[in-house]
Amino acid sequence: MTRKTNHRNKTIPIVIALSAGLALGGAVRAAFLLDEEAPARVEKAEKAPVAKPASEFPPHIATNIKAQPVAGVRGAIRVSWDADPTAPNDFIVGRSSEAPDTFEKALAAKSIKILPAAMNSSVIDSNLPPGRYYYVVLARERVMSREIEIYPDVNYTVNPVILEREEPLSGRPLLPDQVTLIYARVVNQTQVALSWKGVSGQGISYNVYRGTAPLSSPEKIRGAERVAVVTDRREAYTDRGITATGTYYYAVSTSDMAGNEDLQLIPEQSYMTKGVFVAFISEATVSGLRARPEGDGSVRLTWKGIGSSSVEYLVYRYDRPITDVQRLALAAHIGVVQADESEFTDASPGQGANYYAVLVRLRDSSIDNTIKEGSNCTLDPVSAGRAPVTRKRPAARMEPPPGKETPRRSPVETGTVDAVLRETFFRERYPLALRRLEEVARSSTNEAEVAKARLFMGRSLVEMRRYRKAIDYFLMPDVRRHFPKEVEFWREYAISRTR
């Protein structure tokens, strides 16, 4: 490692070969510190000149880094920077108590966030105690290849943001610290499990609020429903009081023994900007499913949707009525229909009679596999080019002749991933799901199917609390390309648990 300078204090780029220990295997951790509030100011220091214009930096270098206190929020600093949005890089944001301008100091910086490349990127570092804070933004790809470049006031800050301790003014109560890392997910289909990272102190309680829009201001929190007051240092709550299908947002505030409560909360730390969608079983099942043959050899399906814009409809086909989850597991997944549509054409139904089912995939990627005969699954066989045969009485169960096995579909056909998920992941058999999905990823030649298998391998690892390993799957290029929203959510959740 070499560093070149001259006597005019002009800093030349530093090329650092990172040690193998930083290969991100254990470096990503959300380390939000908790302490008392203090006003923020930026210390003015002699500013080191930039080595070269920002327009000349390669795509893997973040530029124009800035760190400023968040107005009106105690112990919070906003870090912003620019990055070429076409660059195939994620960027790691690190925090240090001293300028990260040497090999040792760069390695000592604590990782607080990973974000994709984009112009005008920013992150809020919250619940910081009094102190001096510097920041650095590095391309993850370069970290993985063990070589980074750092430039003063380009991708690391030269001047610290200083948070000072201040006693509360007379008559003004000292408010308790705020929670961080708020997270919510749907459980048991109609309940929401909420968790957060609490604060230290005696007599602290947590107020849980629920709304149908982000609770982004004290006024909105006051107008929302307070669904629980959590004590005993618990950092979780399950909301069982939801009664209608919809998207819900949560906020968690802290109160001390004197009843002082801080309602000036922080996005994605103490209140949610992205809601969770809850659907009741009776409302998450399509109705009126009909299958009619067309003159061109296809079969047209129509149904009545559930009236939500936050779902997808999954279409299945089998040579027997899909009246239970066992047959659903054997059925072929033949299509996905968006929420604003309620029809599908099976262009290649093949020879013989077929039966169909349409299920609902909810916003959290879970599937309501409730089967209602004659409502979301067909009971009359349909052959291409022939009208469906109306049954006058229930068909007898078709059993194979003695000594012969009914042929089963190849395990690598389209829909295999969904079948594996129904048999393993959605039954909470996560180790088995991991093994089965890995087999699919190795054997399938369908890129979308492989990407979905890897996505749920990561989610299985999350459920097994192997968060660092899960992050590797969420960063795979094919998974990010096919499931960008899901990857962003689960990657951030896994990172928040590696503290």
C-alpha positions in Angstrom: 0.0 0.0 0.0 1.4 3.4 -0.9 0.1 6.9 -0.3 1.5 9.9 -2.2 1.2 13.5 -1.0 3.0 16.8 -1.5 3.7 19.6 0.9 0.6 21.6 -0.2 -1.6 19.0 1.5 -2.9 17.7 -1.8 -4.2 14.2 -1.3 -3.8 11.7 -4.1 -6.1 8.6 -4.3 -5.3 5.8 -2.0 -5.7 2.2 -3.4 -6.3 -0.2 -0.6 -6.1 -4.0 -0.9 -8.6 -5.2 1.7 -7.7 -8.2 3.8 -9.6 -11.4 3.4 -11.3 -10.8 6.7 -13.4 -7.9 5.1 -14.8 -10.0 2.3 -18.2 -9.0 3.8 -18.7 -12.4 5.4 -19.3 -10.7 8.7 -18.8 -7.0 8.1 -22.4 -5.9 7.5 -24.1 -5.0 10.7 -26.7 -2.3 11.5 -25.0 -0.6 14.4 -27.3 2.2 15.5 -26.0 3.6 18.8 -28.4 4.7 21.6 -27.7 7.6 24.0 -28.8 11.0 25.0 -29.8 13.8 22.6 -27.7 16.8 21.7 -27.8 19.6 19.1 -25.8 19.0 16.0 -23.2 21.2 14.3 -20.6 20.6 11.6 -17.1 21.4 12.6 -15.3 23.6 10.1 -11.9 22.2 9.2 -9.5 23.0 6.4 -11.0 21.2 3.5 -8.8 18.8 1.5 -9.1 19.5 -2.2 -10.8 16.9 -4.4 -8.4 14.8 -6.4 -10.3 15.2 -9.7 -13.7 16.4 -11.0 -16.6 14.1 -10.1 -17.4 13.6 -13.8 -14.1 11.9 -14.2 -14.6 9.2 -11.6 -15.4 5.7 -12.7 -18.9 4.2 -12.0 -17.7 2.2 -8.9 -16.8 5.5 -7.1 -19.6 7.2 -5.1 -19.3 11.0 -5.4 -20.5 14.2 -3.7 -20.8 12.7 -0.2 -22.4 14.9 2.4 -23.3 14.4 6.0 -25.7 16.8 7.8 -27.8 16.6 11.0 -31.5 16.0 10.5 -33.4 19.1 11.5 -35.8 18.6 14.4 -34.7 14.9 15.1 -32.4 14.2 18.0 -29.3 12.2 17.3 -29.9 11.7 13.6 -27.6 12.4 10.6 -28.5 12.2 6.9 -25.8 10.9 4.6 -26.2 11.6 0.9 -24.1 10.8 -2.2 -24.4 10.3 -5.9 -23.6 7.1 -7.9 -24.0 6.2 -11.6 -27.4 4.4 -11.7 -26.2 2.2 -14.5 -23.3 0.8 -12.5 -23.9 -2.8 -11.4 -22.8 -2.0 -7.8 -24.4 -1.9 -4.4 -22.8 0.7 -2.1 -22.0 0.1 1.6 -22.3 3.1 3.9 -19.8 3.1 6.8 -19.6 5.2 10.0 -16.4 6.1 11.9 -15.4 8.2 14.8 -12.3 9.4 12.9 -11.7 10.3 9.2 -11.5 7.0 7.3 -8.5 8.1 5.3 -6.1 5.2 6.0 -6.2 1.4 5.6 -6.8 0.8 9.3 -9.5 3.5 9.7 -11.4 2.3 6.6 -11.4 -1.2 8.0 -12.6 0.1 11.4 -15.7 1.9 9.9 -19.0 0.3 10.9 -21.3 -0.7 8.1 -24.8 0.8 8.6 -26.6 0.2 5.2 -26.3 -1.3 1.7 -28.1 0.5 -1.1 -28.1 0.0 -4.9 -26.5 2.5 -7.2 -28.6 5.7 -7.8 -28.3 9.4 -8.1 -29.3 11.4 -5.0 -29.0 8.4 -2.7 -29.3 9.0 1.1 -29.7 7.2 4.4 -30.5 8.4 7.9 -28.2 7.2 10.7 -30.3 7.5 13.8 -30.2 7.4 17.7 -26.6 8.5 17.8 -25.1 9.6 21.1 -23.0 12.8 21.4 -19.8 12.5 19.4 -17.9 13.1 16.2 -19.0 11.1 13.1 -17.4 10.6 9.7 -18.8 8.6 6.8 -17.5 6.6 3.8 -19.4 5.0 0.9 -17.7 2.1 -1.0 -18.8 -0.1 -3.8 -19.6 -3.6 -2.5 -18.2 -5.2 -5.7 -14.8 -3.5 -5.0 -14.9 -4.6 -1.4 -15.5 -8.2 -2.5 -12.6 -8.0 -5.0 -10.4 -6.6 -2.1 -9.5 -3.3 -3.7 -11.1 0.1 -3.1 -10.2 3.7 -3.8 -11.0 6.6 -1.4 -11.1 10.3 -2.2 -11.6 13.1 0.4 -15.0 14.7 0.2 -15.8 12.5 -2.8 -16.6 9.1 -1.2 -15.6 9.9 2.4 -16.2 13.0 4.6 -13.3 15.1 5.8 -15.2 17.2 8.3 -17.1 15.4 11.1 -20.7 16.0 12.1 -20.5 16.7 15.8 -23.4 16.0 18.2 -23.0 17.7 21.5 -24.7 17.0 24.9 -27.2 19.6 26.1 -29.2 19.8 29.2 -33.0 20.3 28.6 -34.3 23.9 28.9 -36.1 24.7 32.1 -39.7 23.4 31.9 -38.9 21.3 28.8 -38.8 17.5 29.5 -36.0 15.4 28.2 -37.7 13.0 25.8 -36.8 9.3 25.7 -34.8 7.9 22.8 -36.6 6.4 19.9 -36.8 2.8 18.7 -35.0 1.6 15.6 -35.2 -1.1 13.0 -39.0 -1.4 12.9 -40.2 -4.4 10.9 -43.6 -5.9 10.2 -44.9 -9.1 8.5 -48.2 -10.9 8.1 -48.7 -14.1 10.1 -51.6 -16.4 10.2 -53.0 -14.5 7.1 -54.8 -11.9 9.1 -52.4 -10.8 11.9 -49.3 -8.6 11.8 -46.2 -9.5 13.8 -44.2 -6.3 14.6 -40.7 -6.0 16.0 -38.2 -3.3 16.7 -34.9 -2.5 18.6 -35.7 -1.0 21.9 -33.9 1.6 24.1 -32.3 1.5 27.5 -33.6 3.1 30.6 -35.9 2.5 33.5 -39.7 2.6 33.1 -39.7 2.7 29.3 -42.8 1.6 27.5 -43.6 1.3 23.8 -46.7 2.7 22.1 -47.8 0.9 19.0 -49.9 2.8 16.5 -51.7 1.5 13.4 -52.9 3.5 10.4 -53.9 3.1 6.7 -51.2 5.6 5.6 -47.6 6.3 6.8 -47.6 7.9 10.3 -45.0 10.5 9.3 -45.9 13.3 11.6 -47.1 13.9 15.2 -50.5 14.9 13.9 -51.0 11.7 11.9 -49.9 9.6 14.9 -52.3 11.4 17.2 -55.1 10.6 14.7 -54.1 6.9 14.4 -55.3 4.1 16.5 -53.0 3.1 19.4 -53.4 -0.7 19.4 -51.0 -1.5 22.3 -48.8 -0.3 25.1 -45.9 -2.7 25.5 -43.9 -2.9 28.7 -41.5 -5.4 30.4 -38.7 -4.5 27.9 -40.4 -6.6 25.2 -39.5 -5.5 21.6 -42.3 -7.2 19.7 -46.1 -7.2 19.4 -48.6 -9.2 17.3 -51.6 -7.2 16.1 -54.6 -9.5 16.2 -57.2 -6.7 15.9 -57.4 -6.2 12.1 -60.9 -6.8 10.8 -60.8 -5.8 7.1 -58.6 -6.4 4.1 -56.2 -3.5 3.5 -52.7 -2.1 3.7 -51.6 -1.1 7.2 -48.7 1.1 8.5 -47.2 1.0 12.0 -45.3 3.4 14.2 -43.7 2.7 17.6 -43.0 5.5 20.0 -41.3 5.5 23.5 -42.7 6.9 26.8 -40.8 7.3 30.1 -42.2 6.9 33.6 -43.3 10.5 33.6 -45.4 9.9 30.5 -43.1 12.0 28.1 -43.5 10.7 24.6 -41.6 11.7 21.5 -43.8 11.7 18.4 -41.2 13.1 16.0 -40.3 9.7 14.5 -37.8 8.5 11.9 -38.8 6.8 8.6 -38.0 3.0 8.5 -36.7 3.2 12.0 -39.6 4.1 14.2 -42.4 4.3 11.6 -43.0 2.4 8.4 -43.1 4.1 4.9 -44.1 0.8 3.3 -47.2 -0.9 4.5 -48.1 -4.6 4.9 -51.1 -6.0 3.1 -53.6 -8.1 5.0 -56.3 -10.2 3.3 -58.9 -12.3 4.9 -59.4 -15.8 3.5 -63.0 -15.1 2.4 -61.7 -12.1 0.5 -58.5 -13.7 -0.9 -60.3 -16.3 -2.9 -61.5 -15.7 -6.5 -65.0 -16.8 -7.4 -67.0 -17.8 -10.5 -64.0 -19.5 -12.3 -65.1 -20.7 -15.7 -63.2 -22.5 -18.4 -64.3 -22.5 -22.1 -62.6 -24.0 -25.1 -61.8 -21.7 -28.0 -61.8 -22.5 -31.8 -58.1 -22.2 -32.1 -57.4 -25.0 -29.6 -56.9 -22.9 -26.6 -58.9 -22.6 -23.3 -60.1 -19.3 -22.0 -60.5 -18.8 -18.2 -62.5 -16.1 -16.5 -63.2 -15.3 -12.9 -64.1 -12.6 -10.4 -61.1 -11.1 -8.6 -60.9 -10.0 -4.9 -60.8 -6.3 -5.7 -57.3 -5.5 -4.5 -54.5 -4.0 -6.5 -51.8 -5.6 -4.3 -52.2 -9.2 -5.4 -51.5 -11.5 -8.3 -53.5 -14.5 -9.6 -51.8 -17.8 -10.1 -53.3 -20.2 -12.7 -52.9 -24.0 -12.4 -53.8 -26.9 -14.7 -54.1 -30.6 -13.9 -55.8 -33.7 -15.4 -57.9 -34.2 -12.3 -60.1 -31.7 -10.4 -57.8 -29.6 -8.2 -59.8 -30.0 -5.1 -57.1 -30.3 -2.4 -53.5 -29.2 -1.7 -52.1 -32.6 -2.7 -53.4 -32.2 -6.3 -52.5 -28.6 -6.2 -48.9 -29.6 -5.5 -49.0 -31.9 -8.6 -50.7 -29.4 -10.9 -48.7 -27.3 -13.4 -48.4 -23.6 -12.7 -49.2 -22.2 -16.2 -49.5 -18.4 -15.6 -49.5 -15.3 -13.5 -52.2 -12.6 -14.0 -52.0 -9.1 -12.6 -54.6 -7.7 -10.2 -56.3 -5.6 -12.7 -57.2 -8.5 -15.0 -59.5 -11.4 -14.4 -59.0 -13.7 -17.4 -56.3 -16.0 -18.9 -55.9 -18.0 -22.1 -54.2 -21.4 -21.9 -52.7 -21.5 -25.3 -51.3 -25.0 -25.1 -53.6 -27.2 -23.0 -52.5 -30.4 -24.8 -54.5 -33.5 -25.5 -57.2 -34.8 -23.2 -59.4 -33.2 -20.5 -58.1 -30.6 -18.1 -59.2 -28.9 -14.9 -58.1 -25.5 -13.6 -57.6 -23.5 -10.4 -56.8 -19.9 -9.7 -55.2 -18.9 -6.4 -54.2 -15.5 -4.9 -50.6 -14.5 -4.2 -50.6 -11.8 -1.5 -48.3 -8.8 -1.3 -45.9 -10.5 1.1 -45.5 -13.4 -1.5 -47.5 -15.8 0.5 -50.2 -17.8 -1.3 -53.7 -18.4 0.0 -54.1 -22.0 -1.0 -57.8 -22.2 0.1 -59.7 -24.4 -2.4 -63.4 -23.8 -2.9 -65.0 -26.3 -5.2 -66.8 -24.6 -8.1 -65.6 -21.2 -7.0 -61.8 -21.0 -7.6 -61.4 -24.5 -9.1 -63.3 -26.1 -12.0 -65.1 -29.4 -11.5 -66.1 -30.0 -15.1 -63.4 -31.3 -17.6 -62.5 -29.2 -20.5 -60.8 -30.4 -23.7 -59.4 -28.1 -26.3 -62.0 -27.6 -29.1 -64.8 -29.2 -27.1 -67.2 -27.7 -24.6 -66.9 -28.7 -21.0 -68.8 -31.8 -20.0 -71.3 -31.0 -17.4 -71.3 -33.6 -14.6 -74.7 -34.9 -13.4 -73.1 -36.4 -10.3 -69.7 -36.3 -8.7 -67.1 -38.2 -10.7 -65.7 -41.3 -9.1 -62.2 -41.0 -7.9 -59.9 -42.3 -10.7 -57.5 -44.9 -9.4 -54.7 -46.5 -11.4 -55.1 -50.2 -12.4 -53.7 -52.7 -9.9 -49.9 -53.0 -10.3 -49.5 -49.8 -12.2 -48.5 -46.3 -11.0 -50.0 -43.1 -12.3 -47.4 -41.2 -14.2 -46.1 -38.1 -12.3 -44.8 -34.9 -13.8 -41.1 -34.4 -14.1 -39.7 -32.5 -11.1 -38.1 -29.9 -13.3 -41.3 -28.8 -15.2 -42.6 -25.2 -15.0 -44.1 -24.7 -11.6 -41.7 -26.9 -9.7 -40.6 -24.0 -7.5 -44.2 -23.3 -6.5 -44.8 -26.9 -5.7 -41.7 -27.1 -3.6 -42.7 -24.0 -1.7 -46.2 -25.3 -1.0 -44.8 -28.6 0.3 -41.9 -27.1 2.4 -41.6 -23.3 2.8 -45.2 -22.5 3.4 -45.4 -25.3 5.9 -42.5 -23.8 7.8 -40.2 -26.7 6.8 -37.3 -24.4 6.1 -34.2 -26.7 6.1 -36.1 -29.1 3.7 -37.1 -26.1 1.6 -33.4 -25.0 1.4 -32.3 -28.5 0.1 -35.2 -28.9 -2.4 -34.8 -25.4 -3.8 -31.1 -25.9 -4.2 -31.8 -29.0 -6.3 -34.2 -27.0 -8.5 -31.7 -24.2 -8.9 -29.0 -26.7 -10.1 -31.2 -28.7 -12.5 -33.5 -26.0 -14.0 -32.5 -24.2 -17.2 -35.3 -21.6 -16.7 -33.6 -18.4 -15.4 -36.8 -17.0 -13.8 -37.4 -20.3 -12.0 -33.8 -20.4 -10.8 -34.0 -16.8 -9.5 -37.2 -17.6 -7.6 -35.6 -20.7 -6.1 -32.7 -18.6 -4.9 -35.0 -15.9 -3.5 -36.8 -18.4 -1.3 -33.5 -20.0 -0.4 -32.6 -16.6 1.1 -36.0 -16.3 2.8 -35.6 -19.8 4.2 -32.2 -18.8 5.7 -33.9 -15.7 7.1 -36.5 -17.8 8.9 -33.6 -20.0 10.2 -31.9 -16.8 11.4 -28.9 -17.3 9.2 -29.0 -13.7 8.1 -25.5 -13.2 6.7 -25.8 -16.2 4.4 -29.3 -15.0 3.3 -27.8 -11.7 2.2 -25.6 -13.5 -0.3 -28.7 -14.8 -2.1 -30.5 -11.5 -2.1 -27.4 -9.9 -3.8 -27.3 -12.4 -6.7 -27.8 -10.6 -10.0 -30.6 -12.9 -11.4 -32.6 -12.6 -8.1 -32.3 -8.8 -8.1 -33.3 -8.7 -11.8 -36.5 -10.8 -11.5 -37.6 -9.8 -7.9 -36.2 -6.2 -7.2 -38.9 -5.2 -4.7 -38.8 -8.5 -2.8 -35.0 -8.4 -2.7 -34.9 -4.8 -1.4 -37.2 -5.6 1.5 -35.7 -8.9 2.6 -32.1 -7.7 2.1 -32.7 -4.7 4.4 -34.4 -7.0 6.9 -31.5 -9.4 7.0 -29.0 -6.6 7.3 -31.0 -5.1 10.2 -30.7 -8.5 12.1 -26.9 -8.7 11.7 -26.2 -6.2 14.4 
